[in-house]
């Protein structure tokens, strides 16, 4: 991780893809859902940074569900981001940055976590149902608005 002017820069393993953050972020969110575990072979750890700038090639984007897509480096396979297709939210892989003061602030889909691992962090823990109650209305509203606008 390097600081260039006011940005903090991280990269994939092969450095073909870079991510610039407007500020240092250390509060890590962990997702235990089955899709993230399949994608990552374990829980996925990320920062929520909608203002992040992602540059470089070959960036591949995969539509992983009806509402979201995931980005990764097509050369080295590093996971770069996850975001809803109809929204400004953007989760960036925490491992792209070498911030030594990172901490786990929240764990989502905690009820989906398999029993063979456990974090010692004192963090907020959300169930899959509580995340669905929060996100489904927001995502459906955006999808309907996009449909009505003809985009």
N, C-alpha and C positions, 0 to 999 in steps of 0.2 A: 504494500500500500504506500502510495506516494501522495504528498499534498502538492498540488500545482495551483498557484494563486489561491483561490478560495475553494477549490474542489478537492475531494478525496477520490483517488483513482484505484480501482481494483481491476483484475483481469482473470480470464480463464487460464487454464494450465499452459496453453501454447501462446498466450498473450495476443491472439488474433482479435479477440473481443475485449473491449474495455468498457467499464462502467464508471461514470463520474457522478459522485454524490455532492450536492451543494453544501452538505454539512456532515460531520462525523456522526454516525449512528451506531449505537452499541446495544440497543434493546432488541434482542432476538426473539422472533416468534418461531415456534416449533409446530409443525403439522404432523399428526400421527395417522392421517387418513390412509386407507388402503392404496389409493392412487399415488400419493406422495411416497409411500413406502415402496411401491412397485417401481416408481420412477427413480428413486434414490437408494434403494436397497436398505432403507432405514428411514427415520424421521427426517423431514426436510426443514432446514433452518434458514430463516430469511429475515430481512429488514423490510418494513413498509416504507417505500420512498417513491411516491408518484412523480417526483421531479427528477429522478435519476435519468441520465443520458447514456444510452447504450449505443456504441459505435463499433464498427469493424465487420469483417467478413471472414468466414462464412457463418452467419447467424441463421440458424434454422428455427422455424416456429411450427409447433405441433398443436393442433386444436384437440385438446385432451378431453373436452366434454362439450355439452351443448352451450355452456356459458363461458368457458375459460380456455386459455391457451398458455403454452409453456415454451420458453425459448432456451436454446442450448447452442453451444459451439459445434458446428458440423465437422470441425477438424479434430478437436480433442475430446468432445463430448461433455465438457463442463456445463452444469446447469446454470443458467443465467437468470431467468425470471419466470414468474407466473402472474397472469393478470386476467381479470374478466374482460371479455371482448367488448362489452358495453359499459365501460367505466374507466375512471382515471386511476383506480388503485393499481399499484405495481409492487409486487414483492420481489426483491432482489436476493439472490443467494448470499447468505452471510459469509460463506467460505471464500468468496472472491476477494475479501478484505482481511488484512492482518491487524485488526484492532484487538489488542490484547486485553482490553477492558470490556469485552462483550459479556453480556449476561442474558439468561433466559428470562424474559419478562412474561411470556404467555405461552401456553400450550393449547392447541385447538384439536378438536376431534379426539380428545383425551380418552373417551370411552372406546375408541378404535385401537388404542395402543396395545400391542401384544405384551404378554407378561414377561418376555425375556430381556427387557431393558427398562431402566428407570433412571430419571434424572434426580439429582439431589437439590436442584434449584427450588426456592420458594417462589412459585410463579402462579399467575392466574391460570386456571384450568377451565376450559370450555368444552362442553359435549358437542357431538355432531348435531343433535337436535337444536341446541341453543344457537349454533352457528347458522343452521338452516332457517330458524325463525328470524334471525337478524338479516340474512343475505337474500333469501328467496324473494321477498317482496320488492326489495331494491333492484335486484337483477331483472325480475319480471316487468317492473315499471319501466326500466330502461329499454328492454326489448320491445315492449309495446310502443313506446315513444319512437323508437327507431323504425319500427314497422309502419306506424302512422305517418312518419315523415317521408317514407319511401326510400330510405337509405339502405 
